[in-house]
Amino acid sequence: MRIVKEAEERKNEILDVAERLFGSKGFDNTSTNDILNEIGIARGTLYYHFKSKEDILDAMIDRTIGRLAAGARSLANQQELPVLQRLAMMIQALNISGEWGDKLMEQLHKPQNALMHQKMQDRLLAEMNPLLTALIEEGIAQGICRTDYPAEVAEMTFLYANTAFDGLMEYSEAERRRKAEAFIYNVERLLEMEKGSLRETMLGLF
């Protein structure tokens, strides 16, 4: 008997399967036929929800970034926590490997999946930068840090954190610690903070 599913449920099922296949086979090596065969639906059903494989990728990224952004906003809004603690937690939340898993992150780093990786980075920056900027501005208002370029500092912090700590477990313990200490040191300098201000709060996150 044919199973009829609600549109949103079917759409999410397609995205779930595509996410798993993209993670195991790679974006370029996954065809729409692979997705169709995995789910057992007609091509017309797939194209009712998505125009192309690239459209599936965009929707998958939107869904993933939406989850991350919701979690980040929740962290940023915890006013009972000190602003530096929220900033540290936000930076940790920039790591997308926990959301997509190690297999998909491995695929993202392959040259043939550069488009997928770039789209993830661009969307994540667009969502996270305003949140990081707001926390930096809150710190400025409290006299904790100072900069004339809060949005630009937020962007540089995001780009470095998301690049340097992406796949951090590949490093040795000594390399990982040095990268973390260098990152903290440079964020403190960008925000004209007293040396060591972020060390206790952030060092244990990496």
N, C-alpha and C positions, 0 to 999 in steps of 0.2 A: 504494500500500500504506500502510495506517495505521501511523504511527510511535508506538510505545508507549515512554514515558519513565518513568524512576524518579520517585517522588513528589517528592523533594527537587530533582531536576534540573528538573522541570516547574514547581515552585513558584518556583525562582529565575529561570526563563525568563519567567514571568508578571511577576515583580518587575522584571526588566530592561526589559521592554517598557513596563510602567507607568511606570517611572522616566523612560524616554525620552519617552513621551507627555506625562506631567505636566510635563516640562521644556520641551517645545516648544509644547504647547497650553494648559497650565495644568490644575490639578486639576479645577476646576469644568467646564471645557470638554472634558474627556476622559470618555467614557462607557465602560461595561463592553463595549459592542459594539465600540468602537474597539480595545480590548485583544484581544477575541476575534478580530476580523478580522485584526489584525496577526500574531497567533500561528497562527491557523487551527485553533482547538480549539472543542469544543462548550461550551455554557454550563454544562452539568453538571460538566464538568472544572474550570472556573474555580471554581464554587461548592463543589466538593469541597475545594479548598484555602483559599478565602476566602469569607466570608459576604456581603461587600459591597465597594464601591469604597473605603469608609472603612477596612475591614479590610485591604485591600491597602496603603493609605497607612500604616497603623500598622505593618504588617510591613516595608514599605520603610524607614520611619524606624528601626525596630529594627535592621535589617540595617546601615544606614549608620552609626548611632550605635555599633553593636557594633564596626565596623571602626575608627572613630575612637577609641573607648575602648581597644581593644587596642593601638593605636599609642601612645596616651597612657600607658598602663600600662607599656609597654616603655620609654618615655622616663623615666618616674618611677623605674623600677627600675635605671637605669644608675648604680649607686652610685659608679663610678669618676669620674663627672663631678661638679663642684661643684654644690651644691644650687641656687645662683642660676642657673646655666646650665640646669639641668633645669627650673626654674621658668619661665625665659624660653622654652624650647623648648615647654613645655606650653601657655603662653599663645598661642604661634604656632599650635599644633595645634588651637586652638579655632575657627579659621577653617574653615567647612564648604564654602566655595566651591570649594576645590580638589578636594574629594571628589565634589561633585555637578555642578560645572561652572558656567560663567557663565550659561548659558541657564536652568538650573533656579533659580539664585539670583535671576535677574531675575523669574522667575515667583513665587518665594517672597515677593518684596517687593510684589507687586500686592495690592490690597485684597481681591479675590475669593479669594485664596489665604491669607488671614490664619490660617485654621485649620491649614493645613499648616505655616506658619511657626511658629506658637505651639507646635505639637506638637514640632517640631524643637528649639526653644529649651528647652522643659521637659525633654525627654529628655536633651539634651546637658548641661544643668545638673545633673540627677540623677546622671549618670555621672561628670562631670568634677569636681564640687565636692569629693567626698571625696579625690580625687587631689591637687588643689590644696591642700586643707587639710592633708594629710599632709606635703607639701613645706614649707608654711609652718611647721608644727610642728617639722619637722626643722631649719629655719633658726633657730627660736627656741631649740631645744636646743643649737645650735652658737653661740648668742650673736650671730648675724648680724642678727636682727630681733626685734621685740617687739610683741606685741598680746595682749590678753585675749580677743579674738574671732577666732580664726583661721578658723573656718568662715564667719563673716559677711564677713570680708575677702576670702576666696576667692570667695564668691558675688558680692560687689560687683565684684571684679576680672573675674570671668567675664562678668557682665552688661554691664559697660562695654566690655570688649575685644570681645565678640561683637557688640555693637551699633555702636560707634564705628568699628571696623575692618572691618565687613561691607561689602564693596563699596568698599574704600579707594581703588581706582584711579580712582574718579570724582573724587577731589580733585586739586587741583594739587599739585606737588611741595612748595611752601611750606606749604600747608594740611596735607598729609600729615605733614610733619616736625613741625609745631607740635602736631598731635594726638598724635603719638607721644611727643614731649617732655613734653606735659602729662600723658599717661597714666603715663609713667615717674615723673614728679615726684610725682604723687598716690599711686601705689602705694608709693613710698618713704615718704611721710608716713603712710599707713595702717599701714605696718609699722614705723614709727619707726626707719627706717634712716638712716644718714648720707647726706646729699645727694650724689647722683652714684654711689651704690653699684650701681645697676642700669643706669646709662646705657650703659656700654661693652658690657655683656652683651646688652641688649635693643634698643638703638636701631636696630641693623642689621636687625632682624626685621620692621620695618614698612615 
